[in-house]
Amino acid sequence: MLHTLAVLVENNPGVLIRVAGLFTRRGYNIDSLTVCQTEDPELSRMTIVVNGDDQIIEQVRNQLSKLVVVHSVSDLTGESAVDRELALIRVQVSAETRSAVLQTVDIFRGRVVDMGRTNITVELTGDIPKIDAFVHAIQPYGLLELVRTGKVAILRSEA
Protein backbone atom coordinates (compact mmCIF):
# COMPACT_ATOMS: atom_id res chain seq x y z
CA MET A 1 0.00 0.00 0.00
CA LEU A 2 1.27 3.48 -0.84
CA HIS A 3 1.72 5.81 2.13
CA THR A 4 2.25 9.56 2.00
CA LEU A 5 4.56 10.87 4.71
CA ALA A 6 4.89 14.57 5.52
CA VAL A 7 8.27 15.16 7.14
CA LEU A 8 9.30 18.54 8.57
CA VAL A 9 13.11 18.84 8.56
CA GLU A 10 15.80 21.43 9.12
CA ASN A 11 16.59 23.42 5.99
CA ASN A 12 20.30 22.56 5.90
CA PRO A 13 22.67 20.98 3.37
CA GLY A 14 22.92 17.21 3.73
CA VAL A 15 19.48 16.63 5.26
CA LEU A 16 18.05 15.09 2.09
CA ILE A 17 20.89 12.56 1.84
CA ARG A 18 20.43 11.57 5.50
CA VAL A 19 16.71 10.96 5.04
CA ALA A 20 17.14 9.14 1.72
CA GLY A 21 19.97 7.10 3.23
CA LEU A 22 17.63 5.83 5.91
CA PHE A 23 15.38 4.35 3.22
CA THR A 24 18.33 2.93 1.28
CA ARG A 25 19.86 1.20 4.31
CA ARG A 26 16.57 -0.58 5.00
CA GLY A 27 15.96 -1.49 1.35
CA TYR A 28 12.77 0.59 1.00
CA ASN A 29 12.07 2.26 -2.31
CA ILE A 30 10.84 5.85 -2.40
CA ASP A 31 8.11 6.12 -5.04
CA SER A 32 8.07 9.93 -4.97
CA LEU A 33 9.91 12.63 -3.06
CA THR A 34 9.37 16.38 -3.09
CA VAL A 35 11.20 18.88 -0.90
CA CYS A 36 10.81 22.61 -0.50
CA GLN A 37 11.37 25.33 2.07
CA THR A 38 8.31 26.10 4.20
CA GLU A 39 6.92 29.43 5.34
CA ASP A 40 9.70 29.26 7.97
CA PRO A 41 13.07 29.59 6.16
CA GLU A 42 14.67 27.39 8.83
CA LEU A 43 12.50 24.39 7.85
CA SER A 44 11.80 22.32 4.76
CA ARG A 45 8.95 19.93 4.16
CA MET A 46 9.46 16.58 2.49
CA THR A 47 6.51 14.74 1.01
CA ILE A 48 7.59 11.12 0.66
CA VAL A 49 5.49 8.43 -1.00
CA VAL A 50 6.62 4.95 -0.01
CA ASN A 51 5.15 1.50 -0.55
CA GLY A 52 4.74 -0.77 2.45
CA ASP A 53 2.40 -2.28 4.98
CA ASP A 54 1.49 -0.54 8.23
CA GLN A 55 4.30 -2.25 10.16
CA ILE A 56 6.97 -1.12 7.69
CA ILE A 57 5.62 2.44 7.63
CA GLU A 58 5.58 2.57 11.43
CA GLN A 59 9.21 1.42 11.45
CA VAL A 60 10.12 4.09 8.88
CA ARG A 61 8.31 6.78 10.90
CA ASN A 62 10.14 5.74 14.09
CA GLN A 63 13.52 5.74 12.34
CA LEU A 64 12.86 9.14 10.76
CA SER A 65 11.81 10.59 14.12
CA LYS A 66 15.17 9.54 15.60
CA LEU A 67 17.10 11.73 13.15
CA VAL A 68 18.16 14.99 14.81
CA VAL A 69 17.32 17.01 11.69
CA VAL A 70 13.70 15.78 11.65
CA HIS A 71 11.16 17.90 13.55
CA SER A 72 8.01 15.86 12.82
CA VAL A 73 6.70 12.94 10.78
CA SER A 74 3.05 12.52 9.81
CA ASP A 75 1.41 9.77 7.78
CA LEU A 76 -1.25 11.48 5.67
CA THR A 77 -2.56 8.16 4.34
CA GLY A 78 -6.19 7.76 5.27
CA GLU A 79 -6.39 11.35 6.50
CA SER A 80 -8.51 14.02 4.89
CA ALA A 81 -5.85 15.62 2.71
CA VAL A 82 -5.46 17.47 -0.56
CA ASP A 83 -2.77 16.08 -2.85
CA ARG A 84 -1.55 17.18 -6.26
CA GLU A 85 1.15 16.44 -8.77
CA LEU A 86 2.42 18.56 -11.66
CA ALA A 87 3.34 17.01 -14.98
CA LEU A 88 4.88 18.45 -18.13
CA ILE A 89 4.09 16.28 -21.12
CA ARG A 90 5.44 16.69 -24.65
CA VAL A 91 3.11 15.17 -27.26
CA GLN A 92 3.71 14.62 -30.95
CA VAL A 93 1.18 16.38 -33.18
CA SER A 94 0.53 16.71 -36.89
CA ALA A 95 -1.91 18.87 -38.81
CA GLU A 96 -4.40 15.99 -38.60
CA THR A 97 -4.03 15.26 -34.86
CA ARG A 98 -3.44 18.75 -33.41
CA SER A 99 -7.12 19.55 -32.75
CA ALA A 100 -7.79 16.13 -31.16
CA VAL A 101 -4.78 16.51 -28.86
CA LEU A 102 -5.84 20.04 -27.89
CA GLN A 103 -9.36 18.79 -27.20
CA THR A 104 -7.96 16.07 -24.92
CA VAL A 105 -5.86 18.68 -23.12
CA ASP A 106 -8.99 20.78 -22.62
CA ILE A 107 -11.02 17.82 -21.28
CA PHE A 108 -8.35 17.20 -18.63
CA ARG A 109 -8.10 20.95 -17.87
CA GLY A 110 -4.49 21.03 -18.94
CA ARG A 111 -2.67 24.05 -20.31
CA VAL A 112 -0.47 24.26 -23.38
CA VAL A 113 2.80 25.92 -22.32
CA ASP A 114 4.79 25.44 -25.53
CA MET A 115 3.80 24.72 -29.11
CA GLY A 116 5.91 23.77 -32.10
CA ARG A 117 5.15 22.47 -35.56
CA THR A 118 5.48 18.81 -34.59
CA ASN A 119 4.81 18.77 -30.85
CA ILE A 120 3.17 20.56 -27.95
CA THR A 121 4.05 20.68 -24.28
CA VAL A 122 1.20 20.42 -21.80
CA GLU A 123 1.15 21.39 -18.14
CA LEU A 124 -1.25 19.29 -16.09
CA THR A 125 -1.96 19.48 -12.38
CA GLY A 126 -4.09 17.01 -10.46
CA ASP A 127 -4.11 13.86 -8.41
CA ILE A 128 -2.10 10.87 -9.57
CA PRO A 129 -5.03 9.02 -11.21
CA LYS A 130 -5.84 12.13 -13.30
CA ILE A 131 -2.25 12.44 -14.53
CA ASP A 132 -2.13 8.70 -15.28
CA ALA A 133 -5.44 8.87 -17.19
CA PHE A 134 -4.19 11.78 -19.31
CA VAL A 135 -0.95 9.97 -20.13
CA HIS A 136 -2.96 6.90 -21.15
CA ALA A 137 -5.32 9.00 -23.32
CA ILE A 138 -2.50 10.86 -25.07
CA GLN A 139 -0.22 7.87 -25.81
CA PRO A 140 -1.84 6.97 -29.16
CA TYR A 141 -0.83 10.40 -30.49
CA GLY A 142 2.81 9.94 -29.53
CA LEU A 143 4.08 10.62 -26.05
CA LEU A 144 7.54 12.14 -26.55
CA GLU A 145 8.54 13.13 -23.04
CA LEU A 146 7.06 13.09 -19.54
CA VAL A 147 8.28 14.86 -16.41
CA ARG A 148 6.42 14.59 -13.09
CA THR A 149 7.07 16.40 -9.84
CA GLY A 150 5.87 13.75 -7.45
CA LYS A 151 3.06 14.16 -4.98
CA VAL A 152 2.65 17.10 -2.63
CA ALA A 153 -0.02 16.90 0.06
CA ILE A 154 -1.48 18.90 2.91
CA LEU A 155 -4.21 18.15 5.45
CA ARG A 156 -7.60 19.64 4.68
CA SER A 157 -8.81 22.56 6.78
CA GLU A 158 -11.26 21.79 9.54
CA ALA A 159 -14.87 22.64 8.65
KASUL-V173517 format. One record per residue. N is the residue number from 1. RES is the residue in one letter. SS is DSSP state (A for helix, B for strand, O for the rest). BURIAL is I if it has 9 or more other ideal C-beta (glycine too) atoms within 8 Angstrom, else O. D_LAST is the distance of its C-alpha to the last C-alpha in Angstrom with 2 decimals. Layout:
n->N res->RES ss->SS burial->BURIAL d_last->D_LAST
n->N res->RES ss->SS burial->BURIAL d_last->D_LAST
This chain:
n->1 res->M ss->O burial->O d_last->28.43
n->2 res->L ss->B burial->O d_last->26.79
n->3 res->H ss->B burial->I d_last->24.52
n->4 res->T ss->B burial->I d_last->22.55
n->5 res->L ss->B burial->I d_last->23.06
n->6 res->A ss->B burial->I d_last->21.56
n->7 res->V ss->B burial->I d_last->24.37
n->8 res->L ss->B burial->I d_last->24.52
n->9 res->V ss->B burial->I d_last->28.23
n->10 res->E ss->B burial->I d_last->30.69
n->11 res->N ss->O burial->I d_last->31.58
n->12 res->N ss->O burial->O d_last->35.27
n->13 res->P ss->O burial->O d_last->37.94
n->14 res->G ss->O burial->O d_last->38.48
n->15 res->V ss->A burial->I d_last->35.03
n->16 res->L ss->A burial->O d_last->34.41
n->17 res->I ss->A burial->O d_last->37.77
n->18 res->R ss->A burial->I d_last->37.13
n->19 res->V ss->A burial->I d_last->33.86
n->20 res->A ss->A burial->I d_last->35.42
n->21 res->G ss->A burial->O d_last->38.53
n->22 res->L ss->A burial->I d_last->36.69
n->23 res->F ss->A burial->I d_last->35.76
n->24 res->T ss->A burial->O d_last->39.30
n->25 res->R ss->A burial->O d_last->41.04
n->26 res->R ss->O burial->I d_last->39.25
n->27 res->G ss->O burial->O d_last->39.82
n->28 res->Y ss->O burial->I d_last->36.18
n->29 res->N ss->O burial->O d_last->35.51
n->30 res->I ss->B burial->I d_last->32.63
n->31 res->D ss->B burial->O d_last->31.43
n->32 res->S ss->B burial->I d_last->29.55
n->33 res->L ss->B burial->I d_last->29.18
n->34 res->T ss->B burial->I d_last->27.64
n->35 res->V ss->B burial->O d_last->28.01
n->36 res->C ss->B burial->O d_last->27.26
n->37 res->Q ss->B burial->O d_last->27.18
n->38 res->T ss->O burial->I d_last->23.85
n->39 res->E ss->O burial->O d_last->23.05
n->40 res->D ss->O burial->O d_last->25.45
n->41 res->P ss->O burial->O d_last->28.89
n->42 res->E ss->O burial->O d_last->29.92
n->43 res->L ss->B burial->I d_last->27.43
n->44 res->S ss->B burial->I d_last->26.95
n->45 res->R ss->B burial->I d_last->24.39
n->46 res->M ss->B burial->I d_last->25.82
n->47 res->T ss->B burial->I d_last->24.04
n->48 res->I ss->B burial->I d_last->26.47
n->49 res->V ss->B burial->I d_last->26.63
n->50 res->V ss->B burial->I d_last->29.15
n->51 res->N ss->B burial->I d_last->30.53
n->52 res->G ss->O burial->I d_last->31.16
n->53 res->D ss->O burial->O d_last->30.54
n->54 res->D ss->A burial->O d_last->28.37
n->55 res->Q ss->A burial->O d_last->31.45
n->56 res->I ss->A burial->I d_last->32.29
n->57 res->I ss->A burial->I d_last->28.79
n->58 res->E ss->A burial->O d_last->28.78
n->59 res->Q ss->A burial->I d_last->32.22
n->60 res->V ss->A burial->I d_last->31.12
n->61 res->R ss->A burial->I d_last->28.18
n->62 res->N ss->A burial->O d_last->30.67
n->63 res->Q ss->A burial->I d_last->33.24
n->64 res->L ss->A burial->I d_last->30.91
n->65 res->S ss->A burial->I d_last->29.78
n->66 res->K ss->A burial->O d_last->33.50
n->67 res->L ss->O burial->I d_last->34.07
n->68 res->V ss->O burial->O d_last->34.46
n->69 res->V ss->O burial->I d_last->32.82
n->70 res->V ss->B burial->I d_last->29.53
n->71 res->H ss->B burial->O d_last->26.90
n->72 res->S ss->B burial->O d_last->24.22
n->73 res->V ss->B burial->I d_last->23.74
n->74 res->S ss->B burial->O d_last->20.61
n->75 res->D ss->B burial->I d_last->20.77
n->76 res->L ss->O burial->I d_last->17.86
n->77 res->T ss->O burial->I d_last->19.48
n->78 res->G ss->O burial->O d_last->17.55
n->79 res->E ss->O burial->O d_last->14.28
n->80 res->S ss->O burial->O d_last->11.35
n->81 res->A ss->B burial->I d_last->12.87
n->82 res->V ss->B burial->O d_last->14.14
n->83 res->D ss->B burial->I d_last->17.93
n->84 res->R ss->B burial->I d_last->20.72
n->85 res->E ss->B burial->I d_last->24.46
n->86 res->L ss->B burial->I d_last->26.98
n->87 res->A ss->B burial->I d_last->30.36
n->88 res->L ss->B burial->I d_last->33.54
n->89 res->I ss->B burial->I d_last->35.86
n->90 res->R ss->B burial->I d_last->39.46
n->91 res->V ss->B burial->I d_last->40.84
n->92 res->Q ss->B burial->I d_last->44.47
n->93 res->V ss->O burial->I d_last->45.24
n->94 res->S ss->O burial->O d_last->48.44
n->95 res->A ss->O burial->O d_last->49.34
n->96 res->E ss->O burial->O d_last->48.85
n->97 res->T ss->O burial->I d_last->45.45
n->98 res->R ss->A burial->I d_last->43.76
n->99 res->S ss->A burial->O d_last->42.23
n->100 res->A ss->A burial->O d_last->40.96
n->101 res->V ss->A burial->I d_last->39.32
n->102 res->L ss->A burial->I d_last->37.73
n->103 res->Q ss->A burial->O d_last->36.48
n->104 res->T ss->A burial->I d_last->34.90
n->105 res->V ss->A burial->I d_last->33.26
n->106 res->D ss->A burial->O d_last->31.87
n->107 res->I ss->A burial->O d_last->30.56
n->108 res->F ss->O burial->I d_last->28.57
n->109 res->R ss->O burial->O d_last->27.42
n->110 res->G ss->O burial->I d_last->29.52
n->111 res->R ss->B burial->O d_last->31.45
n->112 res->V ss->B burial->I d_last->35.16
n->113 res->V ss->B burial->O d_last->35.80
n->114 res->D ss->B burial->O d_last->39.53
n->115 res->M ss->B burial->O d_last->42.17
n->116 res->G ss->O burial->O d_last->45.75
n->117 res->R ss->O burial->O d_last->48.53
n->118 res->T ss->O burial->O d_last->47.94
n->119 res->N ss->B burial->I d_last->44.30
n->120 res->I ss->B burial->I d_last->40.86
n->121 res->T ss->B burial->I d_last->38.03
n->122 res->V ss->B burial->I d_last->34.50
n->123 res->E ss->B burial->I d_last->31.24
n->124 res->L ss->B burial->I d_last->28.44
n->125 res->T ss->B burial->O d_last->24.88
n->126 res->G ss->B burial->I d_last->22.65
n->127 res->D ss->O burial->O d_last->22.00
n->128 res->I ss->A burial->O d_last->25.17
n->129 res->P ss->A burial->O d_last->26.02
n->130 res->K ss->A burial->I d_last->25.96
n->131 res->I ss->A burial->I d_last->28.30
n->132 res->D ss->A burial->O d_last->30.48
n->133 res->A ss->A burial->I d_last->30.76
n->134 res->F ss->A burial->I d_last->31.84
n->135 res->V ss->A burial->I d_last->34.39
n->136 res->H ss->A burial->O d_last->35.75
n->137 res->A ss->A burial->O d_last->36.04
n->138 res->I ss->A burial->I d_last->37.79
n->139 res->Q ss->A burial->O d_last->40.25
n->140 res->P ss->A burial->O d_last->42.95
n->141 res->Y ss->A burial->I d_last->43.35
n->142 res->G ss->A burial->O d_last->43.95
n->143 res->L ss->B burial->I d_last->41.32
n->144 res->L ss->B burial->O d_last->43.03
n->145 res->E ss->B burial->O d_last->40.53
n->146 res->L ss->B burial->I d_last->36.97
n->147 res->V ss->B burial->O d_last->34.99
n->148 res->R ss->B burial->O d_last->31.48
n->149 res->T ss->O burial->O d_last->29.36
n->150 res->G ss->O burial->I d_last->27.71
n->151 res->K ss->O burial->I d_last->24.06
n->152 res->V ss->B burial->I d_last->21.56
n->153 res->A ss->B burial->I d_last->18.09
n->154 res->I ss->B burial->O d_last->15.04
n->155 res->L ss->B burial->O d_last->12.00
n->156 res->R ss->O burial->O d_last->8.80
n->157 res->S ss->O burial->O d_last->6.33
n->158 res->E ss->O burial->O d_last->3.81
n->159 res->A ss->O burial->O d_last->0.00
